[in-house]
Amino acid sequence: MIFRKVSEKKATVKRDEIVNRFSKLTWIEIPANNLNRAVIFYEKILKTKMDITILYDKPTGVFNKYQTGISGCIVQSTDSPAGNGIKLVFFVDVMHEAIKLATLYKGELITEPFILKQKNEIGDTIIGSNLIDNQIGYLAEIKDSEGNNIYLYSHS
């Protein structure tokens, strides 16, 4: 296992206050049978670097919340079976590129990307400002390298 030192954060308190005020999702933990494989998977898909450290007496890959907007980690775990957690939605810049990388790094496409549709007050299907970020968006379900089902969200 390759450990990376947890980097020091040089963000202002004001930025943390803004993130905490608008984000109800405080922390996520994703179980992993193989931490290194899972860290590589998420680094590639989200185009970021993760720190690897020990949290809760377990090897843990920590998302850089100032780079990704994600407060959370991937936890090496044999007692929490992968695939049974909450469905998480991750924003990616280019959907087809993220899916290609996901399959390359031991993930699996579950649901082809589809455009998010809603119904208006009279029941007509509309495409447009969705509930995620008020923009046109696409969603795809994938299985990550550890067997967890997650969603990828993109504007393209």
N, C-alpha and C positions, 0 to 999 in steps of 0.2 A: 504494500500500500504506500502510495506517495503522499506525504503530508506537505501542505503548503501553509506557510504562516498566515494567520488571519491578518489582513491589512488594516492599518489604522484608518479610521474614517475622519475626514476633515470637512464634514458638512456642517452647516450652521444649525443651531437649534431651531431657528425659524423654519427651515426647510422640513425638518422632522415634524414640527407642529402642523405644517400644511399637509404633509403626507398622512399623518394620523387623523386629522380632521376629516379628510375626504375618503379615507380608506377604512372600511369596516372589517376588511380582512387583515388581521393583525399579524398572523404567522401561519405558515403552512409547513407541514412535515410530510415528506414523501418517503415511504419505506423502500429499501433497496436490499436485495440479496447480495449484489455485487456493487459496492460503492463506487469503485473506480470506473466501472462500465457506465453506471448511472450518471456520474459527474460528467464524463465525456459526452454522453448523450445530450444532456441539458446544455452543456457549454456549446456544443455544435448547433443545436436547434435554436437557442436564444442568442447565439453569437456573443458570448460573455465568458469570463473566467470565474471560477468558483474557488473559494478558499476551502481547504480541507483541514479540519481540526477535530478535537474531541469535545463533544457536548453530551451531557447526561451519561458520561462514561462510555460513550459509543463513538466510533469514527463517524464523522459527519461532514458533508459537503454543504457549505453555506453560500446562498445567493448573495451577491453584492447588491443590496437594495438601492444604492445610489446609482447603480448602472442599469439595473433591470426593473426597479420598482417593486421587486418581490421581496417580502420579508419572510424568510423561511429557509428550510434546509432539506437535504436528502440524508436520511439516517440509515446507517448500516443496521439491518435488523433481520433476525431469523425468527423472531417471535411474533411479528406482525406481517401476516401474509400480504404480499403485493397484490394489487388489483382490486382490493376491497375498500378503497378510500373514497373520499369525496371527489367528484369530478372537478378538475381544475381547468380553467381556460387561460391559455397563454397567447399574448399578441405576438405575431411574427410579421415581418415586413412583406415577405413574398411567400405565399402559401405553397406553391408547387416546389419551391426550393427547400422549404422546411420539411415537406413530406419526403422529398428525395433524401435529405440528410437523415431524417428519422429512420427510414428503412435501411440506409447504409450503416447506421449505428445501432442495429439490432432492434429497432422499433418495427411496428406493423400498422399499416393503414387499415382502420376499421370501417370508416364511413368516408366516402369521397367528399371533397369540398362541395358545399351547397350554399346558395345565397340565403341569408336570413330574410324571412318574410313574416309579415304580421298582418293582422286583420284590423280594418278601421271600424268605426262605430256602427256602420251599417253591414258589416260582415264581408266587405270586399277585401281580397288579398292585395296587399301593397308591398312594394319593395322600397326601402328607403331607410330613413333614420331609425336604426334599431335601438334596442334598450341598452346595449353595451356601451356605445359611445356616440349615438346619434348620427352615425354614418352608415353608408351601405357596407355590408360586411359579409364575409364568408366564414363558414365553420366546417371543420373536419375533425373526426374523432380518430385518434391513434392510440396504440398501445406503446408505452415507452419500453425501454430496454429491460425494465424490471417487471413487466406485466401489468402496470397500472394504466387504466384507460384515462386519457386526458384529451382535451380539446385544443385545437389550434384555431386562432381567430386572425383574420387579415382583411385588409381593404382591397386586396387584389387576388 
